Amino acid sequence: MMLRLRTLLLTITTLLSTATATAIPVPVPVPVPGGPTTSSQDPADKWSSTDWTGRGQIRTRYIGDAPAHPDLGCLTAAGQWTTNEALCGVFETAAINNYTFYLSSVPGGVCGINVSTFKCGGGVSRAVFGTFGNGGPIVGHPVLRYAQYGVMATNAEDSPPAVTQPPLAIHFYTGIEKGKWVWLAWKSLGDDESEQE
């Protein structure tokens, strides 16, 4: 009896270690490199998302070249990265509280995270977003966060895409991407601009 039990345990252990070794890798987002910077702001206001209100564009800001963090394009209504300004989507926010909000694109639909990819419409579940506040990675410009994650990248050999290239799916940075990594920033649109979309 003891031998059978020992054999059974050995078989289960072998199966588990084989399954673990051959499992399909799932991209795992990497938390914000260096984390948000500290600021002299009131801690209660540190994570405020009040700058992400109304209608606007989601702009891609390079994580390098501080403090300028150059603008490298925008997201389309489907939530893909483009440098073709004619393809920039219009997004709306719906505040949950002072710290979090929902996003949707016009006419794409609700925005969410599909595994680790940012997406709008197409059946994606609505996600709760927030910002790192004014004292975050780009001081004075609250950038988008999903839990503690915020740095985005693509699977392309080089990104951002050229103006003539199709938009690229964008996901949380995992440490293996070859192109530029970006923060997602908000550009508020006036009533005239957003009505033209």
Phi, psi and omega in degrees: 000315180297322179295318178297318179297316178297318178296318179297315179297318178297319178297314179297316179299317179297315179298317180295317180291325176293316180297321180293319182290332183254007181297147178288127181291138177250131180302132179247120179299149177259132177302162183310122178301123178079345180068169178298146178284160178272161182214165180277004179297158172301127181306328180294335181263353185306319185261013183305140179246021186292343177282341178266078181226158176071219179252145179191182174254153172258114183262146178262120182246123182302136181285342179268188178056043177293149004270000185290320184045072186307147176285125182244029177120207186207179174256144176282175178299337177273355180088024179256155184276129177220157171249003177273105185302332179293341181263359181299131179278164174251131184239153176235147176248152174229109184296137172265314174204195181289351187243342183222161182201166171258152176239146170215156178250153181253113004259015187301319181116193184296150179252144180201191180243121178257102191063271175229007183264133176285134183208147175234132181076191177065025177087005179292144177284142180296136180247157175265122179247167175205194176229170173270003178079178182293339179266014184282202186302325175246095187306128180089353180229099179298128178252156184294142172224154173231106192059235179262006184263148180201335181284129183245156180204179177233172176269003182290156177298328179213137176216150015284165177290151175291158181307324183276352181270154177293156178299154181247141172297142183237137182223172177294137179303133180244354179103356182245356185287144184265334182279191179284148178256147186223159167261154175258120183243161184258135171238107181295140177253137175290165181304320182296314182295314185289333179287339180284344184285000000 
